[in-house]
Amino acid sequence: MHSSNHIVKFADDTTVVGLISKNDESAYREEVQRLTAWCKANNLSLNVDKTKEMVVDFRRAQSDHSPLCIDRSPVEIIKSTKFLGVHLGENFTWSLNTTSITKKAQQYPYFLRRLRKAHLPSTPILTMFYRGTIESVLSSCITPWFWNCPDSDRKTLQRIERTAEKIIGVSLPSITDMYTTRCIRKANSIVDDPTHPSHTLFTLLPSGKRYRSIRALTTRLCNSFFPQAIRLLNTQT
């Protein structure tokens, strides 16, 4: 496999991620062809109709991208997709993902009110229901998308949490606190696992107390998981 490509396998879904530099797509297309050949050699059949391609291009001068062809059939180019429960868009604004989370989370306050009317105790019953339904939805894969989504989307999600807080009648962690807790937990698990692909990104300074910051030239990278995780770990020292 070429160093610029990465294959993600989950159950019966396979995703090929390719980094294209200087408009050279040869390594990426060869990777797809090798995967197609491997499937044929191992009696596996690729469903071209269900195979999709998404192009993420942040260049100012964007060029047309020729679609892939598998068994002489072109692969459809899409603007968004759902990957392991997370909605990804070609511009990575995350609005599509937060909209989906909002719609799903807004279904549960009704049931929370019904439980409240049944005079169930706020703790632990109502709090447990909240954490198993609303909180689990709001915090789903929160570490990669939360800080890069628009402020308006974060406020919308926070309103759902505040609505649940009023119904239950107890203080609940804000969505920012959820993000911070899960971000630190994930970062610590990577630091403690030398075999993790991203373990080398967490490098201690000569003092041995703080981690070396990741240089970010764009706001998108600055607000992504790894720079934010390092900042949070450094604030704990």
Summary of the structure (lengths in Angstrom):
residues: 237
radius of gyration: 21.7
end to end distance: 39.9
largest distance: 64.5
contacts: 597
relative contact order: 0.07
helix: 49%
strand: 14%
